[in-house]
Amino acid sequence: MRAFACDNCRSLIFFENDRCFTCGHEQGYDRSVGALVSLDHTSLERCANADLIGCNWLTKSGGLCECCLLTRTRPADTDLAGMAAWRLTEAAKRRLAYQLDHLKLPTTPRTEDPEKGLAFDLLSSAQQNVITGHADGVITIDLAEGDDPHREAMRVKLAEPYRTMLGHLRHEIGHWYWQVLVDDTPFIDRFRDLFGDDRESYSDALQEHYGKPDDNSWADTHVSHYAAAHPWEDWAETFAHYLHIRDTTETASWYGLRVDGPSLDLAVSWDAEIRVDPVEDVENFDELARSWIALKLVLNQLNRSMGKDDLYPFTLTPAVLDKLRFVHVVVTSHR
């Protein structure tokens, strides 16, 4: 995420802001320029969801913004718990949409392409049984995942080292991008070399995955245990991690972060200015990986200093880096 400045007083403001807390000018996100702008300096209007869920995006019509329009189903106004969870989920979805725009990835809505377009069904499991997942461009999210105790309980139950709403969104939209960017394209053969044969039965693979204990045999070749379930899940997990890495390194770059130490005889090259925004060509994945490995070591130690678990509790083995490189090539080649 880039650093934003108020276009009135040049004070630092953040992506979620709807006003500058230094000069008081109301702010909104203008998707067409990828920036927060003062409402005094634009003819755009606030999204119709501004008061309801705190959306700070702007629109020409005064109706719903383009990000909110991607949501096909949302909780009823009378579902107070669902409404609170919907607010948190839309905030994560706006961050996702910003990153997809930055990467110049398509976000064609279902309303424009009824068969293959993108839509989000944001459902409350307090009202019905909800399974988070993806089906041909329709992403279903259990809004209970916006509740910290519920999400933590699920993380422990499934023995996952990391679980967030933004992580869910990045994983599930990864399934859609496999269909849009990889399936039936020249990339499919290389995909099968790296990830496996996607034509294997998905239901049988999941049944086998959940029916056997985790013996850690996946660790050398997959970014997570769930990634080992099926090539589709391996792609979605790897795609999500690519977005994690890109967002974090971009943020570090905008804030001028450097990793210069410690001064030890280590295999890691520490003199690493985090200046990476590798969107322009496919050749600079190595710089992204180098920056991220140095950065994540520091971030993990900072978390431990606060008594928290590692921010990024994953190991990027050579096989996983090859898969991440493939995702990078697919994304940047599309651009």
Number of C-alpha atoms within 10 A of each C-alpha: 19 17 15 18 17 23 19 17 12 12 13 13 19 15 21 17 18 24 20 21 13 13 12 13 17 18 28 26 27 21 17 9 8 13 19 26 25 21 19 12 10 12 9 19 19 24 25 20 17 16 10 12 17 17 25 27 29 29 21 13 12 13 15 20 24 17 22 18 14 22 20 17 12 15 19 11 10 8 13 11 15 24 20 17 22 23 18 18 22 20 20 19 21 21 16 20 20 18 17 15 14 12 18 14 17 16 19 15 21 19 14 10 11 12 11 18 19 24 25 23 20 24 25 23 15 13 10 9 9 16 11 16 17 19 13 14 25 23 22 23 25 24 28 23 23 21 16 12 11 11 17 16 12 14 15 12 9 10 11 14 14 16 14 16 23 20 17 22 21 25 23 24 23 23 24 22 20 19 15 17 20 18 14 11 10 10 14 15 15 12 20 13 9 17 23 17 15 16 10 12 10 15 11 11 15 15 11 13 16 11 9 8 8 12 8 9 10 15 18 14 21 25 24 25 19 19 20 23 21 24 21 22 22 26 29 24 25 27 26 24 21 18 21 15 21 23 18 16 25 20 19 22 20 16 14 11 15 17 16 12 13 10 8 8 7 8 6 12 14 19 14 19 16 25 19 21 16 19 19 11 13 16 13 16 19 13 15 20 19 16 25 20 17 21 22 19 15 17 14 16 15 15 14 13 11 8 9 11 15 19 17 16 13 14 14 18 14 12 16 21 20 14 24 23 21 21 23 24 19 17 20 18 13 12 13
